[in-house]
Structures are given as C-alpha cells and as structure tokens.
C-alpha cells in the first residue's frame, strides 16, 4: 500500500526526474537505438483518496486511425490509447491505496515500452 508522498519520494530516489512538482513528476525511459520515452505521473485526489494517471505520448491523432487504436487497446497488458488535444497517449489510472511503489514503477515501465513500440510502429520516429 502506498500514497502520493511515498510514491513521489520513491520516484525521487529511483529516477532522474525531468519534472518534479507537488502533484506530478516525469522521467524518461531509454531504449535501444537511442529511443526515449517520457512518462508523466500525475496525482488526483478524489474522495480523499490518492489516484494517479500514468501517461506517455505516442503520436499525433492524424498519424493513427481511431479504429486501429481501439483494436490495439485489446493487446496492451496495461493502459490504453486515448486521444486528447490532437494527440494519442498511452494512459493508465490507478488507486494508490491498493498499489506498492514497486508496482507503480512496473506499470510505468510497461506503459513506456508499449507507448514506444506503438510510436515506432505508427510513425517510425522517436517523438518523446
């Protein structure tokens, strides 16, 4: 079981954070061929309970058909493709009281890898 303060402290110890704010942090995962993927973790407090959204950008909305994105969602172990502000992101939301810091870290890594694979497959580029 974890909460936001514990998770953020854990992230500060485990990662080289790109962004570190009261209710948000981000880090960059590195892959082969010098590919990188930015992962953003944002806190929401709902009914006095800590929730987080883990997200990573994939591509512009114009670069992927919506039906193809929906079909891909069935293949992901964690997260799903979502579209907002003209961009596809991989997103996963979770209630922290049922999670561990290590469990969140695992989901961050899995989501990052899925987003990078999708980005490479759809665009052939390394955007974020």
N, C-alpha and C positions, 0 to 999 in steps of 0.2 A: 504494500500500500504506500502511495506517495501523495504529495501535494505539490503545488506550484513552487513554493520556496525550496523544497527539497530537490525537485527536478531541475530548477534553474541552477542551484548550487552544484549539482552533479554535472550539468552541462558545462558549467564554467571550469570544472576540473578536467573533464574528458575531452573537450573540443576547443579548437581555436575559433572562438565565436566571431562572426562577421558583424553581428548586431547583438546588443545586449541591453534591453530596455526592461522596464518594470513588468510588462505583460507580454514580452516577445523576445525570442532570440533566434539566431540563424547561424548555420555553419555550412561549409562547402565540403562535399564528398569528392574524392578524386578517383578516377578510373583509368583504365589502360588508354593508350593513345592520347594522353593528356586531356581527356574529357573530365569535366567537372559538373557538379550538380548542386545548386543551392537549395537547402532545406530550411524552411521557416516554421517555427513552432510558436503558436500564439495562444495565450490563455484567455478563457472566458469564464466568468463567474456566474453561474446560473443556479438559482435557489440555494445560494451559499455553498455551492459545490464547484470544485475546480474541474474544468474541461479544457482540453487542448485540441487545436487543429494543427495537424502536420501537413504541410503542402510543399510542392515543388513544381515549378513551371515546366511545361512540355513544349508548347508551340503556339503560334498564332491560330486563332479559330479558322482562318482561311486555309490553313495547311492540313486540316483533317476533317473529313466528312463526319457529321454528327452520328450517323448510323454506324460507321466504323468505330467511333469512340465508344458507343454503347456496347457494341459487340466485344470490344477489347475489355470492358469492365468485368465481364464474366471470367476473364482469365487471371485477374490480379489476385494475389494472396491477401494483400492489404490495400486499402484505399480504392479510389475510383477516379476516373477522369471527370472533371467538372469544367464548365465554361463560365467565365466571368470577365467582363471588361475586354472582350475580344481575344481572350487567351484561354487555352486549355491548361489546367493544372491537375496534378495528382493530389488528392486530398484524403485524409483520414482523420476522423474525430473520435475522441475517447474521453471517458470519465476517469480522472486520475485516481480516485479512491480505490479502484479495482486494479490498478496497474502498479508496476515497480519501475524504478528509474531505468533499470536494465531492459525491461520490456518496452519502454518508450524508445530507448536507444535502438533496439532491434527493429521496431516499426519504422523509425526514421531511416535506418539503413535499407530496409526492404523497399520502402516507398521511393527513396532516392534512386535505387537501382532500377526499379520499374519505370520511373519517370525518365531516366536517362536512356533506357532501352527504347521506350516509346518515342522519345525525342529523336534518337538516331534513326529509327525505322521510318518515321514520318517525314523528317526534314533532311536527314543526312548531315545536319550541322550540330554544333555544340553551342546552344544559346545561353543557358545558365547552368 
